[in-house]
């Protein structure tokens, strides 16, 4: 669909880029010629991902930076390091934290764990990049990964839904405020794109009343390539008139109700079932 040099000359930072959807998106950006920077808390994971990328794509340019996006000082230090070799063109706010739990049982630390990464981390990174773009008199681009519960809410993941709704509000606010500076911001809400590890934690056995794909009008899971091509389009100059938008890519799932059958079975779980899951 895209030319191999579509993103040539663009430096792109993906937070949480060492695993999951962030890793898939990063590989696609490299295939299209971008200079990729990935950050996360675990250096060994970042280094392994970078090695995998460069082995599969000879000549690919991948930088890794250890950063906990919950810490504003670490974010500023990371941005300083990135800008030493030239400014970013695109920030992808992808780092996330989520888990299922009864909201009345959540501790303050559990709430902070989600809001700290998703909401505060996205804010810190966006402001840090935006300030540098504005001070340098250049445009910029931000894509933030959210989810359909920003529209509908979702039981048993209230903290994540609230945090990502805040990211959407940030995106739309800054799309207006920073639009005259040629900085655009958009959100993508992926649906069911299975990833290793996270899938089992978010959808444990017994949490669904029917197979997951039955809750999707298209009756299938999403393919990572489909999602990555959307992120590639939003990263490219050809999407330059899109800003402040929320693009939901979930096969129509959210329109069947708040998450379709997701977690519906859990509404009737006993305390013993919750203890076993925990």
N, C-alpha and C positions, 0 to 999 in steps of 0.2 A: 504493500500500500504506500510505503514511504521511500523516498530516495535514501541511499545509504549515507549521504552526507547531510541529511536534513538538519542535524543539530551540531554540525561541525563548528568549532569556535566557541561553543557555549560551555561555560563552567556551571555545573549543577551540583548542589548539595542536597542529599537525601538524609534526613534524620531517621535513625533506626533502619539504616540501609543495609545492614548485614544479614538480615533474615526476612522471611515472609514475603509479603507483597512489595516491600521496599527493595528487596534484593532483585525480584523479577523486574521491577520498573528500572532499576539501575542498569541491569544487563541490557535492556532494550535501549536505553539512552546511549550506552556505549556502542551498541550495534549501529546506531545512527550518527556516530562520530563525536559525541559529547566528551568533555573532560569531566569525569565523575569524582565527586567527593562524598564519602559515606562516613557517618558518625554514629556512635553508640557508646554504651558503657563498658562493653567487653572487647578489649583489644584483640584477643585471640580470635574472636568471631569475625571481626572486621578484617583482620589479616588473612584469614582463611577464605573469606569471600573475595577479597581482592586478588588473591592468588588464583582462585578458580576462574575469575573473570579474565585475567591476563593470560592464563593458559589456554582458555577457549577462544580468546580474541587477541591474537598477537598484535602488539602495537597500541592496545587500549591503554588509556591514561587514567589510573585510579589512585586517588589519595585517601588515606584513612586518618581520622582524628577521633581520639577518645574524648567523649563529652557526655555529661549528664545534663540533659536539657532542662531539668528541674532547677538547676543552679544558674542564675543569671550571670554570675561572674565567669563560670566555665563557658557559657555561650559567647560572651564578649571575647574571651581569649581565643575561642575557636574561630570566630569571625576575623579577628586580627590576623591569625595565622593564615586563613584563606586569602585575605586581601593582600598579603605580602607578595603573592605571586599573581595578583590581578583580581579584579572584582568578580563576584558571582553574577551570573545572568538569571539563575532560577534557584529558588528555595522550595524544596518539597517537604512540608511538615508531615512526616509519616510516623514518627515515634508515637507509640500508643501503649496504654495499659487498660486491661479490661478483665473482669471475671464475673461469674454469676454468683449472686448471693441474695438473701432476703434483706431488703434495704433496712428494715428495722433492727437488724442484727449487725449492721456495719459499724465498725469503730471509726473514730475520726481519722486514725492513721490510714485505714483502708480507703476512705473518701479522698484523703490528701494524696494517696499513691496514684489514684487515677487522675484527679484534677491537676496534680503537679506536672505530670508528663504531658497529658493531652492539651489542657488549656494553658497552664502557665508556660510550659515548654514551647508551644506554638506561638504564644505571645512574645516570649523573650526572643526567639529566633527571628520572628517577623519584624519586630521593632529594631533589632540589631542590624539586620540586612537593610531594612527600609531607611534607617538613619544614614547608613553609609551610601546608599544609592542617592539619597537626596543631597547629602553633603558633597558628593562627587558630581552632581548634576547629570546623572544618567538614569535611564529607566530600569525597571526590574520586573520580576514575575514571581508570584508565589502560588503554589498549588497545595492545598491542605486536604488531607484524607480525613473524611468524617464517616458518617453512616446514616442510613435512612431513618433511624430513631430520632434524628434532629427534627424530623417532620412529625413523627407519630408518638415519640416517646417509646420506652420499652421496659416492661416489667423485669425485675431482677438484674438489670444493668443500668439503674437510674443514674449512677454517678457518671458513667461513660456517656450516656445520652445527654446529660446536662453539660458535660465538658465539651462535647463535640458541637452542641448547639451554641455554646459560647464561641467556639472557633468560627462557626458560620456567621455569627453576629459580628465578630472581629473582621472577617473577610469582607462583608458587605459594607461595614463602616469605613474601612480603609480603602476600599475600591472607590468610594466617593472622595474621601479626603486626599488620597494620593493619586487619583486619576490625573489631575493636572500636571503631576510630576512624571507622567508616563510609566507609572507602576500599576500593574494590574494583579488582581488576586481572585482566585476561584477555588471552589471546593468540589471534590469528587466523593460520592458516597457509593462505595462498592457493595455489592450484595454478597452472595455465597460464592467465594473464590477460595476453595480449601487450601490451607497452608499447613505444613508439618508442625505438629506440636500444639499450636493455638487452637486448632479445630476441636481436638478432643477435650480441651479445657472449657471451651465455650459451649459445646454441645455434647455433654456426657450422655452415656446410655440411659434411656428412660426419660429424657427431658422432652422428647417430641411425641406428638400423638400420631404422626404419620411421617414417612420418609421426607427429608428436608426438601428434595427437589419437587415434591408434590405441592409445596407452598409457593412455587414459582410458576407463573402462567406459561413460560416457555418450557417448563418441565425438565430443567437441567441446571447443573451448576455452571458458573462462568468459567471460561478459560483464561488463564493469566495473560495470554497473548492479546486477547480482546481488551482487557483492562489496560495493559501497557501501551497499546496503540492509542488509547484515549489520552493517557498522560503524555505521550509523545506529541500528539496534536496540540494539546494545551501548552506544551513547552515550545512549540515551533512558532515562527513569526506569522504563519498563516492564520493563527487564531487570535491575532492581535486586537481584535475588536470585541473579544469576550472578556468581561470582567464583572465581578460581583455575583457570579452565578453559582448555583448548586446543580451539579450534573449527577443524577442517580443512575447507576449502571447495575441493575439487579434483576433483569429479565421481567420486570413488572411486579416483583414480589411485594413491594411496599404498598401497592394499590389494592392488594387483597386484604388489607388490614394491618394493624400494628405488628409486623413481623410474621404475618400468616400464622402457622402453627407453632412458631418458635416459643418455647418455654411454657406453652399452654398447659402441658401435663404437670408442670411444676406447681401450678396453682393449687393442686390437690395433694402435694407431697406431704408426708408425715414428718415429724421431727427426726425420726430415725433415718428416713431417706435423705434428709438434708445433712445429717451428721455423717452418713456414709459418703456422700458426694464430697463434703468438705475434707 
